[in-house]
Amino acid sequence: MDFFTAMDISASALTAERTRMNLISGNLANANSTRSADGGPYKKKSAVMTATPLTDSFNSALNKAGKGLDTVKISEISEDSSPPKMQYDPTHPDANPQGYVALPNINVLEEMADMITASRVYEANVTAAQASKNMALKTLELGK
């Protein structure tokens, strides 16, 4: 694997994890939003990540040898299809005739755990990119 391939793999993971953290932040910010543009409560959003093959010539040579290198990309952003949580609050302006308010089905603890995981994966990919950069610098120093 060459220097640029390693950086491409790390960069794709950094981009995907940044998108994932942005979605989690949005979920946390809207955990109590009873109105959205669609007319109902906010719906939790999640990133669907897929592995995509590298397309450079070095990767082609590796693929012919039976080894594949993949990058990560966000293939879609899905919305939660589960029903909203119903909370009894007849004084709320969005309450139905029975006095229940439809709230987003977002578990704040689960979202925080996902945020920590995304943050750790982001840190790991920064470390991998820095290691690749340091190896390239050390290689250049050998030529002196």
C-alpha contacts under 8 A as a table, 3 or more apart, distances in Angstrom:
res1	aa1	res2	aa2	distance
1	M	5	T	6.33
1	M	6	A	6.75
1	M	58	F	7.54
1	M	59	N	7.97
2	D	5	T	5.45
2	D	6	A	6.49
2	D	58	F	7.81
3	F	6	A	5.36
3	F	7	M	6.33
3	F	132	S	6.27
3	F	133	K	7.38
3	F	136	A	6.62
4	F	7	M	4.99
4	F	8	D	6.05
5	T	8	D	5.00
5	T	9	I	6.26
6	A	9	I	5.25
6	A	10	S	6.31
6	A	129	A	7.18
6	A	132	S	6.65
7	M	10	S	5.12
7	M	11	A	5.90
7	M	129	A	5.73
7	M	132	S	7.01
8	D	11	A	5.04
8	D	12	S	6.10
8	D	71	T	7.43
9	I	12	S	5.32
9	I	13	A	6.41
9	I	70	D	7.13
9	I	71	T	4.98
9	I	72	V	7.38
10	S	13	A	5.15
10	S	14	L	6.14
10	S	71	T	7.93
10	S	125	N	5.42
10	S	126	V	7.23
10	S	128	A	6.79
10	S	129	A	5.86
11	A	14	L	5.00
11	A	15	T	6.20
11	A	125	N	7.82
11	A	129	A	7.79
12	S	15	T	5.18
12	S	16	A	6.24
12	S	71	T	5.95
12	S	72	V	5.61
12	S	73	K	6.52
13	A	16	A	5.08
13	A	17	E	6.08
13	A	71	T	7.06
13	A	72	V	5.61
13	A	73	K	7.37
13	A	122	Y	7.48
13	A	125	N	6.81
14	L	17	E	5.24
14	L	18	R	6.05
14	L	122	Y	5.74
14	L	125	N	6.43
14	L	126	V	7.49
15	T	18	R	5.15
15	T	19	T	6.31
15	T	73	K	7.94
16	A	19	T	5.19
16	A	20	R	6.23
16	A	49	M	7.49
16	A	72	V	6.87
16	A	73	K	5.88
16	A	74	I	6.03
17	E	20	R	4.84
17	E	21	M	6.07
17	E	118	A	5.88
17	E	119	S	7.68
17	E	121	V	7.27
17	E	122	Y	6.04
18	R	21	M	5.11
18	R	22	N	6.21
18	R	118	A	7.99
18	R	122	Y	7.56
19	T	22	N	5.07
19	T	23	L	6.29
19	T	47	A	7.64
20	R	23	L	5.17
20	R	24	I	6.26
20	R	46	S	7.24
20	R	47	A	5.88
20	R	118	A	7.02
21	M	24	I	5.05
21	M	25	S	6.08
21	M	115	M	6.10
21	M	118	A	6.32
21	M	119	S	7.53
22	N	25	S	5.07
22	N	26	G	6.24
23	L	26	G	5.05
23	L	27	N	6.21
23	L	45	K	6.22
23	L	46	S	6.54
23	L	47	A	7.45
24	I	27	N	4.96
24	I	28	L	6.21
24	I	45	K	7.59
24	I	46	S	7.58
24	I	111	E	6.26
24	I	114	D	7.49
24	I	115	M	6.45
25	S	28	L	5.13
25	S	29	A	6.08
25	S	115	M	7.96
26	G	29	A	5.05
26	G	30	N	6.14
27	N	30	N	5.26
27	N	31	A	5.95
27	N	44	K	5.70
27	N	45	K	6.74
27	N	106	I	7.17
27	N	111	E	7.56
28	L	31	A	5.19
28	L	106	I	7.81
28	L	108	V	6.50
28	L	111	E	6.90
29	A	32	N	7.86
30	N	33	S	4.94
30	N	42	Y	6.56
30	N	104	P	7.86
31	A	42	Y	7.61
31	A	103	L	7.74
31	A	104	P	6.01
31	A	105	N	7.80
31	A	106	I	5.83
31	A	107	N	7.99
31	A	108	V	7.34
32	N	103	L	6.14
32	N	104	P	6.47
33	S	36	S	7.30
33	S	41	P	6.01
33	S	42	Y	5.77
33	S	103	L	6.74
33	S	104	P	6.83
34	T	40	G	6.53
34	T	41	P	4.19
34	T	42	Y	6.38
34	T	94	D	7.08
34	T	101	V	7.58
34	T	102	A	6.36
34	T	103	L	5.46
34	T	104	P	7.02
35	R	38	D	7.91
35	R	39	G	5.92
35	R	40	G	5.29
35	R	41	P	4.80
35	R	42	Y	6.41
36	S	39	G	5.30
36	S	40	G	5.72
36	S	41	P	5.74
36	S	42	Y	5.46
37	A	40	G	7.72
40	G	102	A	7.62
41	P	84	P	7.26
41	P	102	A	6.22
41	P	103	L	5.66
41	P	104	P	5.47
42	Y	103	L	7.56
42	Y	104	P	5.39
43	K	79	E	5.98
43	K	80	D	5.81
43	K	81	S	7.68
43	K	104	P	5.92
43	K	105	N	7.27
44	K	79	E	5.62
44	K	80	D	5.20
44	K	104	P	7.13
44	K	105	N	7.09
44	K	106	I	6.40
45	K	77	I	6.50
45	K	78	S	5.59
45	K	79	E	4.55
45	K	80	D	6.24
46	S	77	I	5.62
46	S	78	S	5.30
46	S	79	E	6.42
46	S	80	D	7.66
47	A	74	I	6.33
47	A	75	S	7.77
47	A	76	E	6.20
47	A	77	I	4.65
47	A	78	S	6.34
48	V	74	I	5.69
48	V	75	S	5.74
48	V	76	E	5.32
48	V	77	I	6.02
48	V	78	S	7.05
49	M	72	V	6.52
49	M	73	K	5.56
49	M	74	I	4.51
49	M	75	S	5.68
49	M	76	E	7.41
50	T	72	V	5.69
50	T	73	K	5.57
50	T	74	I	6.33
50	T	75	S	6.06
51	A	70	D	5.65
51	A	71	T	5.58
51	A	72	V	4.65
51	A	73	K	6.47
52	T	70	D	5.23
52	T	71	T	5.27
52	T	72	V	5.97
52	T	73	K	6.91
53	P	68	G	7.21
53	P	69	L	6.11
53	P	70	D	4.40
53	P	71	T	6.18
54	L	59	N	6.14
54	L	69	L	6.22
54	L	70	D	5.62
54	L	71	T	6.41
55	T	59	N	6.52
55	T	60	S	6.97
56	D	59	N	5.47
56	D	60	S	6.48
57	S	60	S	4.92
57	S	61	A	6.46
58	F	61	A	5.27
58	F	62	L	6.52
59	N	62	L	4.99
59	N	63	N	6.05
59	N	68	G	7.07
59	N	69	L	6.60
60	S	63	N	5.04
60	S	64	K	6.31
61	A	64	K	5.27
61	A	65	A	6.59
62	L	65	A	5.07
62	L	66	G	6.56
62	L	67	K	5.30
62	L	68	G	6.28
62	L	69	L	7.87
63	N	66	G	5.03
63	N	67	K	4.91
63	N	68	G	4.91
63	N	69	L	7.70
64	K	67	K	7.26
74	I	77	I	7.40
82	S	105	N	7.22
83	P	105	N	7.10
84	P	102	A	5.62
84	P	103	L	5.49
84	P	104	P	5.19
84	P	105	N	5.03
85	K	102	A	5.72
85	K	103	L	5.08
85	K	104	P	6.21
85	K	105	N	5.52
86	M	100	Y	5.83
86	M	101	V	5.52
86	M	102	A	4.80
86	M	103	L	6.18
87	Q	100	Y	5.26
87	Q	101	V	5.22
87	Q	102	A	6.62
87	Q	103	L	7.19
88	Y	99	G	5.73
88	Y	100	Y	4.31
88	Y	101	V	6.21
89	D	92	H	5.69
89	D	95	A	6.70
89	D	99	G	5.60
89	D	100	Y	5.68
89	D	101	V	6.34
90	P	95	A	5.83
90	P	96	N	7.89
90	P	98	Q	7.50
90	P	99	G	3.92
90	P	100	Y	6.40
90	P	101	V	7.85
91	T	95	A	7.23
91	T	99	G	7.54
92	H	95	A	5.36
92	H	101	V	7.16
94	D	101	V	6.03
94	D	102	A	7.87
95	A	98	Q	7.54
95	A	99	G	5.12
95	A	100	Y	5.06
95	A	101	V	4.44
95	A	102	A	7.50
96	N	99	G	5.26
96	N	100	Y	5.46
96	N	101	V	6.36
97	P	100	Y	7.55
106	I	111	E	7.66
107	N	110	E	5.33
107	N	111	E	6.28
108	V	111	E	5.04
108	V	112	M	6.15
109	L	112	M	5.11
109	L	113	A	6.24
110	E	113	A	5.11
110	E	114	D	6.19
111	E	114	D	5.00
111	E	115	M	6.10
112	M	115	M	4.91
112	M	116	I	6.26
113	A	116	I	5.17
113	A	117	T	6.25
114	D	117	T	5.02
114	D	118	A	6.09
115	M	118	A	5.10
115	M	119	S	6.06
116	I	119	S	5.02
116	I	120	R	6.19
117	T	120	R	5.16
117	T	121	V	6.21
118	A	121	V	5.14
118	A	122	Y	6.07
119	S	122	Y	5.03
119	S	123	E	6.21
120	R	123	E	5.02
120	R	124	A	6.16
121	V	124	A	5.02
121	V	125	N	6.29
122	Y	125	N	5.23
122	Y	126	V	6.30
123	E	126	V	5.07
123	E	127	T	6.23
124	A	127	T	5.08
124	A	128	A	6.23
125	N	128	A	4.89
125	N	129	A	6.13
126	V	129	A	5.13
126	V	130	Q	6.17
127	T	130	Q	5.06
127	T	131	A	6.10
128	A	131	A	5.05
128	A	132	S	6.27
129	A	132	S	5.14
129	A	133	K	6.25
130	Q	133	K	5.02
130	Q	134	N	6.09
131	A	134	N	5.05
131	A	135	M	6.13
132	S	135	M	5.15
132	S	136	A	6.28
133	K	136	A	5.18
133	K	137	L	6.26
134	N	137	L	5.03
134	N	138	K	6.14
135	M	138	K	5.10
135	M	139	T	6.13
136	A	139	T	5.02
136	A	140	L	6.30
137	L	140	L	5.10
137	L	141	E	6.30
138	K	141	E	4.98
138	K	142	L	6.48
139	T	142	L	5.25
139	T	143	G	7.16
140	L	143	G	5.57
140	L	144	K	7.41
141	E	144	K	5.51
